[in-house]
Amino acid sequence: MEEKKEKALLVGLNITSTARKIDDIDINESMEELKELAKAAGAEVVASYTQKRERYDSKSFVGSGKLEEIKAMVDADEISTVIVNNRLTPRQNTNLEAAFGVKVIDRMQLILDIFAMRARSHEGKLQVHLAQLKYMLPRLAGQGIMLSRQAGGIGSRGPGESQLELNRRSIRNQIADIERQLKVVEKNRETIREKRVDSSTFKIGLIGYTNAGKSTIMNLMTDDKQYEANELFATLDATTKKIYLKDQFQVTLTDTVGFIQDLPTELVAAFKSTLEESRNVDLLLHVIDASDPNHEEHEKVVLDILKDLDMTDIPRLAIYNKMDVADNLVATVFPNVRLSAHDKGSREALRRLLIDEIQQIFEPFSIKVHQDQAYKLYQLSQLALLDSYTFETEVEEITGYISPKNKWKLEEFYD
């Protein structure tokens, strides 16, 4: 039997004061994204309510006059959860629950909830749990429906009901314990990462807004079935795979968690280590959903996070994905390529594009190799892009492209 979905009402404010002006397009896009987030968390979005105000009401967020209006919608549509498109203070959360008589969660809790559902690795689960506990700590006092509720549901996944009722000291102890565990996990990952950084293998990182198609591109290149779906935050854990791009030339591909507007600060901190998987790469593939009318906004979010992580100096290639369902794309990020990962031939096209891009990053070289030394070319072909050769003569001129940091490997061919 199909599980009954929670009926949700979305509430958003369009702040019109000059200091915090949000235009109608922004609020509509933001509310549409909230709807997708709610669906990803398993809710059935029944209705949406937006209001223009000069500022947030410190007590009730929307202002006392509008509470009855929203309460009527809650009662009429048998709403069980109200989801607010902004970060609520503990006081606002409590007051709204008292006014509506149902569970109220904000955008941050919703995102934390989805992360709790999607985390697969031990580290990912620890990071989400930590972010949830840090978010919960200031909200313990005076929480009514949210804490007394035994049924769980959206906004309460992760730590579990029993932990929701623990006191502040216990939560602080848990936070300290998880932070200790994460230090150990991160130290282990740092060791693995250092080995990868030291290796001469060319490293490619996949970045992009959530649901742009990063995992689909990863699967396309690796023939591997990583979790991919047309939903927000389908992938949380950084995954690294090795692939042969041309002959023996190997590269590593790393897929990372998707970015999103207003990502909770608790999660940005928690997942910084995951995003740092991409800090030591040689090339970033910025995957963009060409079919999304808001792709330009999403590109800005990604570029802002790259600035925060000091990653703007890494060579970058934009991939406009989902071209099969895109209308009149106006590209805003360069250099770029356009494809649909599901199209026949897209794998080969992407492989050729990556080789072209890597050749531009690499430096051309030419060496003369005697037939007796031909066996050494196998090792060289693992870290350099070699042009075809035949050895029809005793000494063959070998040309190709190699990373500046690996040029010293050519020394053994110079006599």
BELSULJO-V610994 format. One record per pair of residues at least 12 apart in sequence whose C-alpha atoms are under 6 Angstrom apart, sorted by the first residue. I is the first residue (numbers start at 1). J is the second residue. D is the distance in whole Angstrom. If there is no record, write none. Layout:
I:J:D + I:J:D
//
This chain:
5:43:5 + 5:44:6 + 6:43:5 + 6:44:6 + 7:44:5 + 7:79:5 + 7:80:5 + 8:44:6 + 8:45:5 + 8:46:6 + 8:79:6 + 8:81:5 + 8:82:6 + 9:46:6 + 9:47:5 + 9:48:6 + 9:82:5 + 10:48:5 + 10:82:6 + 10:83:5 + 10:84:6 + 11:49:5 + 11:50:6 + 11:84:5 + 12:50:5 + 12:84:6 + 12:85:5 + 13:50:6 + 13:51:5 + 13:52:6 + 14:51:6 + 14:52:5 + 15:52:6 + 15:53:5 + 15:54:5 + 15:55:6 + 16:53:6 + 16:54:5 + 17:54:5 + 41:114:6 + 59:92:5 + 60:92:5 + 60:95:6 + 71:100:5 + 80:102:6 + 81:103:5 + 81:104:6 + 82:104:5 + 83:104:6 + 83:105:5 + 83:106:5 + 84:106:5 + 84:107:6 + 85:107:5 + 86:106:6 + 86:107:6 + 87:106:6 + 90:139:5 + 94:143:6 + 103:145:6 + 103:146:6 + 108:264:6 + 109:155:6 + 110:155:6 + 113:155:5 + 113:157:6 + 116:128:6 + 116:158:5 + 119:236:6 + 127:270:5 + 131:266:5 + 131:267:6 + 201:251:6 + 202:251:5 + 203:251:6 + 203:252:5 + 203:281:5 + 203:282:5 + 204:252:6 + 204:253:5 + 204:281:6 + 204:282:6 + 204:283:5 + 204:284:6 + 205:253:6 + 205:254:5 + 205:278:5 + 205:281:6 + 205:284:5 + 206:254:6 + 206:255:5 + 206:284:6 + 206:285:5 + 207:286:5 + 208:258:6 + 208:286:5 + 208:287:5 + 209:258:5 + 209:259:4 + 209:260:6 + 209:298:6 + 210:232:6 + 210:233:6 + 210:258:4 + 210:259:5 + 211:231:6 + 211:232:5 + 212:288:5 + 212:289:4 + 215:228:6 + 235:257:6 + 236:257:5 + 238:255:5 + 238:256:5 + 238:274:6 + 239:254:5 + 239:255:5 + 240:253:5 + 240:254:4 + 241:253:5 + 248:381:6 + 248:382:5 + 249:381:6 + 249:382:4 + 249:383:6 + 250:382:6 + 283:315:5 + 283:316:6 + 284:316:5 + 285:316:6 + 285:317:5 + 285:318:6 + 286:318:5 + 286:319:6 + 287:318:6 + 287:319:5 + 288:319:6 + 288:320:5 + 288:321:6 + 289:321:5 + 289:322:6 + 290:320:5 + 290:321:6 + 290:322:6 + 290:323:6 + 290:326:6 + 291:325:6 + 291:326:4 + 317:335:6 + 317:336:6 + 318:336:4 + 319:336:6 + 319:337:5 + 319:338:6 + 320:338:5 + 321:339:5 + 321:340:5 + 322:340:5 + 323:339:6 + 323:340:5 + 324:340:6 + 362:401:6 + 362:402:5 + 362:403:5 + 363:401:5 + 363:402:5 + 364:400:6 + 364:401:4 + 365:399:6 + 365:400:6 + 365:401:6 + 366:398:6 + 366:399:4 + 367:397:6 + 367:398:5 + 368:396:6 + 368:397:4 + 369:395:6 + 369:396:5 + 370:394:6 + 370:395:4 + 371:394:6 + 384:401:6 + 384:402:5 + 385:400:5 + 385:401:5 + 386:400:4 + 387:399:6 + 387:400:5
//
